[in-house]
Each structure stands twice: as structure tokens, then as C-alpha cells.
């Protein structure tokens, strides 16, 4: 609450910006609720928090003076998961964007997008708690269903999101080094050429959420969808691990129905086009640019 905040007369006018943050460990989850102007209040519909962080959302008010010096205050609230269907979300988004566009309210356009985006980008983390991810020295689950995040700072292990153990960088061997057991290696893989000694080696890339047990994980060329491989190591940028889903299953991990899949595509297309159209009426400043960049990146991080 910035009510009755004041400054030296020579520092006026004061400019107020309001932000929300759903992931305290990821600055890209920051979005602008109210862009910079002299109004000391604003309103917004907030998207849900992340289950790994107990659905907490940080609301930050930043106040700038005429010299661009600033101070801020943060309040943490909980915004629980939406139970709305994808078709309902699409209707909510369409109606909200229509109202915001009609009155040329750029903040409301972006807020309409981010509130729905936080719901459609949410993944199921019910089987990997923050405590479990911490026990294997990884960030909480937030990007891939039931999969912990990257290794904590100072730890090394399998790259990216994974449920494999990360080790202190001083206690594991690099790929190509000699080893005796898997835990000797940064990749958790020691391939033995004899009973006594092996070599630390890369693993194959893995598919998201093991394709939800509704598909098959295959290795496809990065630049040619008609070319497939029998292996695709973690350090190989020429290939990707992708799911081929069973009948009536869709999405990168085969967890979506056909209806949800096409509804989510329509939602993302609407988000991107409306973000583009809102640029002409945006009050552009550093916070707005960061927020728009984060929102666009999230909209393009397509989990479908």
C-alpha cells in the first residue's frame, strides 16, 4: 500500500508502477499490472500462482521520483488454480480483450493475457514436491509436468529439467573422466569397459513427463522432421527427443485431449496478435518493455 507516501517537493511528480511475480526464482515471471503513471492505485485480475510455491503471487509496488530514484513494497497473496475448461478460458480471454480494446486500455489488454497465460502454462507438479526437488539439489517443478527444475547454483548434473540428482561441482567428474559408479559423474552415468573402471558419459535426451505413458519417445533431427535417430545425446544440438502420442492424445507430453489442444492453440494465437496490436497504445518504459518481453516469451513457450 503506497497510500500517503510522499517525497521532497523538488522530487515530484511521483510515478507508480505495479508488478506481479509468480516465481520468486525466475525474474521472467514478472509482469506489469499497472504501467508507470501518477495514479497511486490500480486493479487487475491475477493469474494463478505455481503449486510448487504454494500458489503464492508477489505484488510489488514501485515508486519513482523525477530523478528516477525508486523504492518499493511487496505483499504476498495466494491465487489458487483455476478449474475452468480451456473453452471457458478462451471465452474469458476473448471477452476481456474485447472490452480492453474498446477503451484502448493497454494495461488491461496485457493483464487479460497474463492472467489466462499463467493458467494455460501451468503444469502438473503433484508428484514432485518442492521438498523432493530440494533433496536432489534442483529447483522446484514449474516448466515440465512432474519434473524438477535445473540444478541449484553450485551443483552439476543432467542438463535442464530432470528428476536426477545434482551433485556439488567439486565432487563429480566431467564427461570423459574415469569413474567407478554413476554418482562419480556429472551426468550420473558411468559406462564401464571393465569391472573395475568406466568412463563418465552423456545420456540420451528424454521426453517431457515420459510422454505421460500415452506415447512413444523418439529422436528427431532438429532441422528435418523426416529424419530420425536411434540415439540423441544431451550435448547433441542436431536432434531432439519428442513424443509421438497415441490416438486421441496431444501435446508435447501427450497429456491433452483433442479439444484442449486446439483450444490452447487458439488462445495463444489470440494472445500474440493482441499483444502486437497493443504496442501502439502502450506507455513504454523499462518495466513495460521487460513485462511485454516476458509475456511474449511465455506465450511462445508452447506446452501444446
N, C-alpha and C positions, 0 to 999 in steps of 0.2 A: 504494500500500500504506500503510494508516494504522496498521499494527501497532506497538504500543508508543508511539503518540502520547500525550502527556499534557498537563496544564494545571494551574494552581493549584487546590488543593483547593476553594477558595471558588467556583470557576467550574463545578464539577461539578453535575449529570451532563452528559456529552458526548452529543450526538445526531449520528448518522451518516446521511447521505443519499448515494445513488449514482445517477449520471445517465449517459446516453449521448447523443452528439451526432453525427449523420451528415453534417451540412452546416455547416462552420465559419462560413459566411457567413449562416446563417439560424438564428436562435435558436429558431424554431418547430420545428426538427428535434430539439429537446431532449426527452428522455423520462426518467422516473424508473425506475431499475432496482430500487432499494430505498428505500422511503419512510422518513421520519425516525423512528428509534428508537435505543436504546442498544447494539444489536448493531453491531459494527465490521466485519462481513463480510456478504456476500450473494452470490447466484448468479442467473444469468439466461441464457436463450437469446437471443442478439443477432440482429437482422435485418441484412441485408447493407448494406455501405456503398454510396456512389454512385460510379459508374465515373469520373465527371469528377474525383473527388478520390481516385482510385486505391483505391477501396473502403475508405478509412480511416474508422474509427469512434473517436471520443474517449470514453474512460471517465473520468468525473470523480467523485472522492470529496470531499464537502463535510462538514466537521465544525463543529458549532455548540456553543458553551458555553451555560450557563444564562442569559447576558445577550444571547443571540442574535448574539454576535460569531462570525465564522467564518473558516476558512482552507480551502484545497482543494489537491488534487493531481490531475494529469491524465496519463493514459497513452494512447497512440495504438496501436491494433491494426488489422489488416486483416480484414474479413469479406467474402468473395467472394460473387458472385452464386449464387443457388440455381438448380439445374437441375430442380427439382420442377415437375410439371404443376399446373395450377390445381385439378384434382380432388384431387391429393395434398395440396396446401396446405390445401384445405378440410377434409380428413380430419385433418391435423395440428392445425389450429386447433380443430376440434370436440373432439378427444381431449384436448388440452391445457386447453381451457376447462372441460371436464367435470371433470378432475382438480383444477383450481384451485378450482372452485366447491364441490366436495365437501368441501374442507378450509377453505373460506372464506378463501383466500389472495388478498387484493386485489392485491398486487404481482404475483403470478403471472398473474392474470387480465389485467392491463394489459400485462405483458411478453409474454404469449402473443399478444395483439392486435398490439402494436407490431412484434414480430419478423416476423410474417407481413405486416403492413401495409407495412413497408419494402420487401418483395419485390414485392407487388402494385402498389405505387405507382411502382416503378422504371420508367423509360423508357429506350429505346434511344438512346444518345448516341454510337454508334460512329463516325459520320461527322463529328462536330464536337468536336474535342478541346478541352481547356481552353486550350491554346496558341492555337488558332484563335479561340476566343471572346475571349481576351485581346487578340488582334491587331485585333479590331474594337471593342475597348473595351466588352465586355459580360461579364456574369457567366457562369460555366460552365453548360452544359446540365444541367437537373435536373428540369424540370417537363413539357416538351413534347418528344416524340421528335425527336432530331437538330436541335434548335433551341437556340441560346444564350439565356441569361437576359436580364434587364433591363440597361440601360446602367449602367456603373460610375458611382460618385459623381463629380460634376463634369462628366459628359458627358450630352449630349442626343441623342435620335434617335427612331426609331419606338418607340411605347409597348409595354411588356410584352416577352414572349419573342419574339425575332426573330433572323435572321441578317443584318440590315442594319447598316451601320456607324453607330456613335455618335461624335459629334464633341464637342470641347471647347465648353462652353456659350458661351464668348466668341468663337467663330469661326463660328457659324452664325446664320442669320436665322430669325425666328419666322414662323409661318404668316401669310400676307397681305403679307409683305415682298417687295420686288423681288429678283430673282435672275437669274443667267445660266446656271448649271449646277445639277444636282441636289445636289451636295455643298455648295452655298451654304446649303441649307435644313435645318432641324432634322428634317424628315420625309424627307429625301433625295429630295424630289420638287419639281421646278421646272417648272411648266406655262407654256410660252411663248405669249404672244399675238402675238409678232413674233420675228424672227430675233435681235434684239438683247437683248430683256428679257422676263422672265417673272415669275410670282408663286409664292411658296412655298405649297404646297397640301397638304392631308391626303391620305393614301392610303386605299383601301378596306381594311377588316379582312381578315385572312387566316385560312384554316382550319388546324387543327393538322396539322403534318407533311405539308401538301399532300394531305391525305386518303390518304396512303400510296399514291398512284396507284391506289387501289381505290374511288374515289368522286368525286363532284362537289361543289364548294364553292358553297353558295348563301347568300343573305342573307335571314334570317328576322326577323320582328318579335319583340322581346323578350317582349312580353306576349300574343302571339297567334300560335300555331304555324301558323295557316292563312293568315297574311299574309306575302308575300314581296316583296323589293325588288330593283331592278336594281343598286343600289349601297348601300354601308354604310360610311361614312367612320369613321375612327378615333375621332373626337370625338363620334360619334352613339350615345348610350346607348339609343336606341329600337330598335336592331337588333343582330343577332349574325351572325357567319359560322359556318355549321355544315356538316358533311359529310353528304351523302346517299350511303350506301355501296352498292356493287354487291352483287349476290346473294352470300350466304354470307360477307359481311364485316360486322363490327360494331365498335362503339366510336367515341369522338369523332374518331379518325383512321382508322377503317376497318381497323385492324390486328389485330382479334380474330376468332377463329373463333366460331361459334355456341356451342359447348361452353364455351369460355373466358369468353365474355361472360356467360352465365348462372351459371357458377361464381363469377365475380367479384362479381356482384350478391348471390349467397347469402353469400359471405364478408363483404361489407360490412354486410349486414343482421345477420348474427351478431355482428359486431364492435360495432355500435351498440347492440344490445339488451343484450349482456353488459356493455358499459361503463356503461349505465344501471343495470343490476342491481347492479353492483359499488359504486355510490356509498354504499350503506348500510353497507358494511364497510370503507370507506376510512379511513385515518389522515390526516385532512385537515390540510394545512399549505400554505404558499405554493408550494413546489416541486410538491406533488401537484396543486394546482389548475392551475398552469401546464402541467404534463405532461398532465393529463386534457384540458385545452382544446386543446393541440397535437395530441393523439391523435385527439380527436373531429373537429377540423378536417381532419386528414389522411384520416380515414375517410370524410368527406363530400366530399373533393376527388376526385370520382369520375372516373377517366380512362376509364371504360367508356361 
